[in-house]
Amino acid sequence: MKQPNDVFNDFQAKMSELLKNSPAKDIERNMKAMLSQGFSKLDLVTREEFDTQTQVLVRTRARLEELEQRVAQLEAKLGGGPSSSPQD
């Protein structure tokens, strides 16, 4: 007589085999392939690339603010202001 654990293992093995060969598994595999192909055409970025660019943007914005303050200080020292300099 089989032990309960053996019966469970046999059942699990048979179910795995059935699911592996079932149409549902084929549909799942095909859907994953189709979605992967569709996403690759969308020119998406990875989360890591997005986070890297976000950090670059934060540093760039901080640097821009520093430079704007320095320009304002230099303009004040020269006695001119933003209104006396030519516009872009």
Buried (B, 14 or more C-beta within 10 A) or exposed (E): EEEEEEEEEEEEEEEEEEEEEEEEEEEEEEEEEEEEEEEEEEEEEEEEEEEEEEEEEEEEEEEEEEEEEEEEEEBEEEEEEEEEEEEE
